[in-house]
Amino acid sequence: MVFLQLQFSESVQFWVYLILIWIGFGFLVGLTARIIFPGEEPSGVLGVLVIGLLGSMIGPLALQAVWRFESFHPISPLGAVAAVTGASALLVGYRFLLILAAEQAARTSRQGARRRPASVRGGWFPDPPEDED
């Protein structure tokens, strides 16, 4: 069995170990944020992982920017609280963008049902007269 004899260098093992820790930490952070803020956001395993990984980067970075800790490690109890806060902020921001997009779509559908797109306006076909409501 050649595969069992394959050994990676210590630096490769360190980076693989570090990446796996961040994936596990990000998944736990994303899962915690999804439990705190349940909703219609991407909720599959990949969605939870992405939200958790982004939150575990944004939260501790924001915490470090506000308070300059000398020895702060993102994978710590304080880092976990910051990461869950960052992931929760991402979920709230995502919901806010969904609300804005729904309002814009409703406004466009009310106004633009009779209008042609800008690429069609002008040229060979004149615009129809606007109805004043």
C-alpha positions as CSV (number, residue, x, y, z in Angstrom):
1,M,0.0,0.0,0.0
2,V,1.9,3.0,-1.3
3,F,-0.8,5.4,-0.1
4,L,-0.3,4.6,3.5
5,Q,3.5,5.3,3.2
6,L,2.9,8.7,1.8
7,Q,4.1,11.4,4.2
8,F,3.6,15.1,3.9
9,S,6.1,17.7,5.3
10,E,5.3,19.2,8.6
11,S,4.4,22.6,7.1
12,V,1.8,20.9,4.8
13,Q,0.4,19.0,7.7
14,F,0.2,22.3,9.7
15,W,-1.7,24.1,7.0
16,V,-4.1,21.2,6.4
17,Y,-4.7,21.1,10.1
18,L,-5.3,24.9,10.3
19,I,-7.7,24.9,7.3
20,L,-9.7,22.0,8.8
21,I,-9.9,23.9,12.1
22,W,-11.1,27.0,10.4
23,I,-13.7,25.0,8.4
24,G,-15.0,23.4,11.6
25,F,-15.0,26.7,13.5
26,G,-16.8,28.4,10.6
27,F,-19.4,25.7,10.4
28,L,-20.1,26.0,14.1
29,V,-20.3,29.8,13.9
30,G,-22.6,29.6,10.9
31,L,-24.8,27.0,12.6
32,T,-25.0,29.2,15.7
33,A,-25.9,32.3,13.7
34,R,-28.6,30.3,11.8
35,I,-30.1,29.1,15.1
36,I,-30.1,32.7,16.4
37,F,-31.6,34.1,13.2
38,P,-33.6,31.4,11.4
39,G,-35.0,32.4,8.0
40,E,-35.0,31.9,4.3
41,E,-31.4,32.6,3.7
42,P,-29.1,30.0,2.1
43,S,-29.5,27.2,4.7
44,G,-27.7,24.2,3.2
45,V,-24.4,22.9,4.5
46,L,-22.5,25.1,2.0
47,G,-24.6,28.2,2.9
48,V,-24.0,27.7,6.6
49,L,-20.3,27.1,6.0
50,V,-19.9,30.3,3.9
51,I,-21.8,32.4,6.3
52,G,-19.8,31.0,9.2
53,L,-16.4,31.4,7.5
54,L,-17.2,35.0,6.4
55,G,-18.5,35.8,9.9
56,S,-15.5,34.3,11.5
57,M,-13.3,36.6,9.4
58,I,-15.4,39.8,9.7
59,G,-16.3,39.6,13.4
60,P,-12.8,39.2,14.8
61,L,-11.4,41.8,12.3
62,A,-14.0,44.3,13.5
63,L,-13.3,43.5,17.1
64,Q,-9.6,43.9,16.6
65,A,-10.2,47.2,14.8
66,V,-12.3,48.6,17.6
67,W,-10.2,47.3,20.5
68,R,-6.5,46.8,20.0
69,F,-5.9,43.5,21.9
70,E,-2.3,42.6,22.3
71,S,-2.7,38.8,22.1
72,F,-6.0,38.1,20.5
73,H,-6.7,34.8,18.8
74,P,-9.8,34.5,16.6
75,I,-10.4,30.9,17.6
76,S,-11.1,31.6,21.3
77,P,-14.2,32.2,23.3
78,L,-14.0,36.0,22.6
79,G,-13.3,35.2,19.0
80,A,-16.3,32.9,18.8
81,V,-18.6,35.6,20.2
82,A,-17.1,38.1,17.7
83,A,-17.5,35.5,14.8
84,V,-21.1,34.8,15.7
85,T,-21.8,38.5,15.8
86,G,-20.2,38.9,12.4
87,A,-22.2,36.0,10.9
88,S,-25.4,37.4,12.4
89,A,-24.6,40.8,10.9
90,L,-24.1,39.2,7.6
91,L,-27.5,37.5,7.9
92,V,-29.2,40.7,8.9
93,G,-27.5,42.5,6.0
94,Y,-28.6,39.8,3.6
95,R,-32.2,40.1,4.8
96,F,-32.0,43.9,4.4
97,L,-30.8,43.5,0.8
98,L,-33.6,41.0,0.1
99,I,-36.2,43.5,1.3
100,L,-34.7,46.3,-0.8
101,A,-34.6,44.1,-3.9
102,A,-38.3,43.1,-3.3
103,E,-39.3,46.7,-3.0
104,Q,-37.4,47.7,-6.1
105,A,-39.0,44.8,-8.0
106,A,-42.5,45.8,-6.9
107,R,-41.8,49.5,-7.8
108,T,-40.4,48.5,-11.2
109,S,-43.3,46.2,-11.9
110,R,-45.8,48.9,-11.1
111,Q,-44.0,51.5,-13.2
112,G,-42.4,49.6,-16.0
113,A,-45.1,47.2,-17.2
114,R,-45.9,49.6,-20.1
115,R,-42.3,50.9,-20.6
116,R,-39.8,49.3,-22.9
117,P,-36.2,48.7,-21.8
118,A,-33.7,51.5,-22.4
119,S,-32.1,49.4,-25.2
120,V,-35.3,49.4,-27.2
121,R,-36.3,53.1,-26.6
122,G,-35.6,55.6,-29.3
123,G,-34.4,54.4,-32.7
124,W,-37.0,53.1,-35.0
125,F,-39.8,52.9,-32.5
126,P,-41.1,56.0,-30.7
127,D,-42.0,55.7,-27.0
128,P,-45.7,55.4,-26.2
129,P,-47.2,58.4,-24.5
130,E,-47.0,58.3,-20.7
131,D,-50.4,58.0,-18.9
132,E,-50.7,60.4,-16.0
133,D,-52.3,58.7,-13.0
